[in-house]
Amino acid sequence: MPLGIVLRRAPGVTRWAKWVWTASAVLPGAGAADWRELRREGETVEYHAATLELELHGADTEAYLHEICAQTPSVYIILRQEGAGDFPLRPLTVTASPYEAQDYADSGEEIIEKVPMTPAFFAWVAEFVEEFHHEEVFIKRKRDKKRVDLTQDGVGDPRIGSLQDVYASPALQRRRLQ
């Protein structure tokens, strides 16, 4: 599904940051865009920065289920810093999986923005999860039948004369052998 990425540029609150960029919305089914201005309120401007394809995968249904059961179901926008020009951020990808977003966060190179899902997008993800999710059955691992508690270290070794010799120092063992 194509998702339009809406980024908001607002004036910074400190002298070190002229602008503060945040992801403010996604537009399901949006057409192509390249930093098209959508709305302006004073110095705050919202741009349709890009349109990215979102693919849902059957192997990730557990992650999607986790997200749609959250208090505020969200979509994650992954951004990369591209310098200090007029548009310093570049949208890389968009995902509905909190696990994939965490993987991007672990690298520390990308910026991850969380945006609430629209009702139509939520319904699309929920329908996908309902169709493809299969709960994995927990199977307890059984122990091996081999008994490892029947022998002690060193007992039964022909080089060890008595039980006291198991933990004896090498010097003491040499004296006993002489």
C-alpha positions as CSV (number, residue, x, y, z in Angstrom):
1,M,0.0,0.0,0.0
2,P,1.4,3.4,-0.9
3,L,1.7,5.7,2.2
4,G,2.3,9.4,1.9
5,I,4.7,10.7,4.6
6,V,3.8,14.0,6.1
7,L,6.6,15.9,7.9
8,R,6.1,19.0,9.9
9,R,8.7,21.8,10.2
10,A,8.2,24.1,13.2
11,P,10.5,26.8,14.6
12,G,13.0,25.6,17.1
13,V,12.8,26.6,20.8
14,T,16.5,27.1,21.3
15,R,19.1,29.1,19.4
16,W,20.9,26.0,18.5
17,A,18.0,24.4,16.6
18,K,16.5,26.7,14.0
19,W,13.8,24.1,13.0
20,V,12.2,21.0,14.6
21,W,11.2,18.3,12.2
22,T,8.6,15.7,13.1
23,A,6.4,13.2,11.3
24,S,2.8,14.2,11.8
25,A,0.7,11.9,9.6
26,V,0.5,9.2,6.9
27,L,-1.8,9.4,3.9
28,P,-2.9,5.9,2.8
29,G,-3.1,5.5,-0.9
30,A,-1.3,8.8,-1.7
31,G,0.2,9.5,-5.0
32,A,3.8,10.5,-5.7
33,A,5.1,13.6,-4.0
34,D,8.4,15.4,-3.5
35,W,8.2,17.9,-0.6
36,R,4.8,19.3,-1.7
37,E,3.5,21.9,0.8
38,L,0.2,20.9,2.3
39,R,-0.5,23.4,5.0
40,R,1.0,26.5,6.6
41,E,0.2,28.1,10.0
42,G,2.6,31.0,10.6
43,E,6.1,29.5,10.5
44,T,4.9,25.9,10.9
45,V,4.6,24.1,7.6
46,E,3.5,20.5,6.8
47,Y,5.0,18.8,3.7
48,H,4.0,15.7,1.8
49,A,7.6,14.6,1.8
50,A,7.4,11.3,-0.1
51,T,5.2,8.3,-0.8
52,L,6.6,5.0,0.3
53,E,5.3,1.5,-0.3
54,L,4.4,-0.5,2.8
55,E,4.4,-4.3,2.4
56,L,3.0,-6.6,5.0
57,H,4.7,-10.0,5.4
58,G,3.0,-13.2,6.6
59,A,6.1,-14.0,8.8
60,D,5.6,-10.7,10.7
61,T,2.0,-11.1,11.8
62,E,3.0,-11.5,15.4
63,A,4.6,-8.0,15.3
64,Y,1.5,-6.5,13.5
65,L,-0.8,-8.1,16.1
66,H,1.3,-6.6,18.9
67,E,1.0,-3.2,17.3
68,I,-2.8,-3.2,16.6
69,C,-3.4,-4.3,20.2
70,A,-1.4,-1.3,21.5
71,Q,-3.2,1.5,23.2
72,T,-2.5,3.7,20.2
73,P,-1.9,1.6,17.1
74,S,0.8,3.3,15.1
75,V,2.9,3.2,12.0
76,Y,6.7,3.8,12.2
77,I,8.5,6.2,9.8
78,I,12.2,5.7,9.4
79,L,14.1,8.9,8.5
80,R,17.7,9.7,7.7
81,Q,19.5,13.0,8.3
82,E,20.7,14.3,4.9
83,G,22.6,17.4,5.7
84,A,21.4,20.9,6.7
85,G,19.6,22.2,3.5
86,D,15.9,23.2,3.2
87,F,14.8,19.5,3.6
88,P,17.4,17.8,5.9
89,L,15.5,14.6,6.3
90,R,14.9,11.8,3.8
91,P,12.2,9.2,4.5
92,L,13.7,5.7,4.1
93,T,10.9,3.3,4.8
94,V,7.7,2.9,6.7
95,T,6.6,-0.1,8.7
96,A,3.7,-1.4,10.8
97,S,6.1,-3.7,12.8
98,P,7.4,-2.4,16.1
99,Y,10.1,-5.1,16.0
100,E,11.5,-3.8,12.6
101,A,11.4,-0.2,14.0
102,Q,13.4,-1.4,17.0
103,D,16.0,-2.9,14.7
104,Y,16.4,0.5,13.0
105,A,16.6,2.2,16.4
106,D,19.4,-0.1,17.5
107,S,21.8,1.2,14.8
108,G,21.4,4.8,16.0
109,E,21.8,6.2,12.5
110,E,18.2,6.6,11.7
111,I,15.4,8.7,13.2
112,I,12.2,6.7,14.0
113,E,8.9,8.6,14.2
114,K,5.7,7.0,15.5
115,V,2.5,8.2,13.9
116,P,-1.0,6.9,14.8
117,M,-2.7,4.7,12.2
118,T,-5.7,6.0,10.4
119,P,-8.9,4.0,10.8
120,A,-8.7,2.7,7.2
121,F,-5.1,1.7,7.6
122,F,-5.8,0.0,10.9
123,A,-8.6,-2.0,9.3
124,W,-6.3,-3.1,6.5
125,V,-3.6,-4.3,8.9
126,A,-6.2,-6.0,11.2
127,E,-7.7,-7.9,8.2
128,F,-4.2,-9.0,7.1
129,V,-3.4,-10.3,10.6
130,E,-6.8,-12.1,10.9
131,E,-6.2,-13.8,7.6
132,F,-2.5,-14.9,8.0
133,H,-1.7,-15.1,11.7
134,H,-1.3,-18.5,13.2
135,E,-0.5,-18.8,16.9
136,E,2.6,-20.9,17.5
137,V,2.0,-23.7,19.9
138,F,4.4,-23.9,22.8
139,I,6.1,-27.2,22.9
140,K,8.0,-28.0,26.1
141,R,11.5,-29.4,25.4
142,K,12.0,-32.9,26.9
143,R,15.1,-33.8,28.7
144,D,17.5,-36.3,27.3
145,K,17.2,-39.8,28.7
146,K,20.9,-40.1,29.4
147,R,21.7,-40.0,33.1
148,V,24.6,-37.6,33.7
149,D,24.5,-37.8,37.5
150,L,25.7,-41.4,37.9
151,T,29.4,-40.6,37.5
152,Q,31.6,-38.1,39.2
153,D,34.6,-36.4,37.6
154,G,37.6,-38.5,37.9
155,V,35.9,-41.5,39.5
156,G,36.5,-44.5,37.4
157,D,39.6,-43.0,35.8
158,P,42.4,-45.6,36.1
159,R,45.0,-42.9,36.6
160,I,43.3,-41.8,39.9
161,G,44.0,-44.0,42.8
162,S,41.5,-42.7,45.4
163,L,38.7,-40.2,45.7
164,Q,41.0,-37.7,47.5
165,D,43.2,-37.6,44.4
166,V,40.5,-36.1,42.2
167,Y,41.2,-32.6,43.5
168,A,44.8,-33.1,44.5
169,S,47.4,-30.6,43.1
170,P,49.8,-31.9,40.5
171,A,52.8,-31.5,42.9
172,L,51.1,-33.7,45.5
173,Q,50.3,-36.3,42.9
174,R,54.0,-36.4,41.7
175,R,55.1,-37.1,45.3
176,R,52.7,-39.9,45.7
177,L,53.8,-41.5,42.5
178,Q,57.5,-41.5,43.5
